[in-house]
Amino acid sequence: MSALIFEQMRQDVATILKEDVSQISDEDNLVDWGLDSIRLMALTLQWQRAGVAIEFSQLAERPQLATWWGLVVAAGGGGDTGHAGH
C-alpha cells in the first residue's frame, strides 16, 4: 500500500483497539478508547511502512482520527480520502 486512505486508517485504529469501526468517530479522543503509547507506536510503524511520513509525536499530540488524517494528507501520504469532510 503506497498511500493510506481514511477508512483504512479508521479500520487500523479499530482493529488495534479491538473495537467496532462504526463506534469510533472522527473527533473522539482515542486515549478514551484505550489507545496507549504501545498501540500508538504500532500504528505509527505500520503507517510509516505504508509510506506515510508521520511521526509518533505528531500522533500523540492530538489522538483523533480527523487530526491524524490532516497530518497524513499534509505529509503527502493520503490517497482517496474516503472521508467527505476532507
WODAUR-V465080 format. One record per backbone hydrogen bond with DSSP energy under -1.0 kcal/mol. NH is the residue of the N-H (numbers start at 1). CO is the residue of the C=O. If there is no record, write none. Layout:
# WODAUR-V465080
{{NH & CO} {NH & CO}}
This chain:
# WODAUR-V465080
{{4 & 77} {9 & 5} {10 & 6} {11 & 7} {12 & 8} {13 & 9} {14 & 10} {15 & 11} {16 & 12} {17 & 13} {19 & 14} {23 & 20} {30 & 63} {32 & 29} {34 & 31} {35 & 30} {40 & 36} {41 & 37} {42 & 38} {43 & 39} {44 & 40} {45 & 41} {46 & 42} {47 & 43} {48 & 44} {49 & 45} {51 & 48} {52 & 47} {54 & 52} {59 & 55} {60 & 56} {61 & 57} {64 & 62} {66 & 26} {68 & 64} {69 & 65} {70 & 66} {71 & 67} {72 & 68} {73 & 69} {74 & 70} {75 & 71} {76 & 73} {77 & 72} {79 & 4} {86 & 83}}
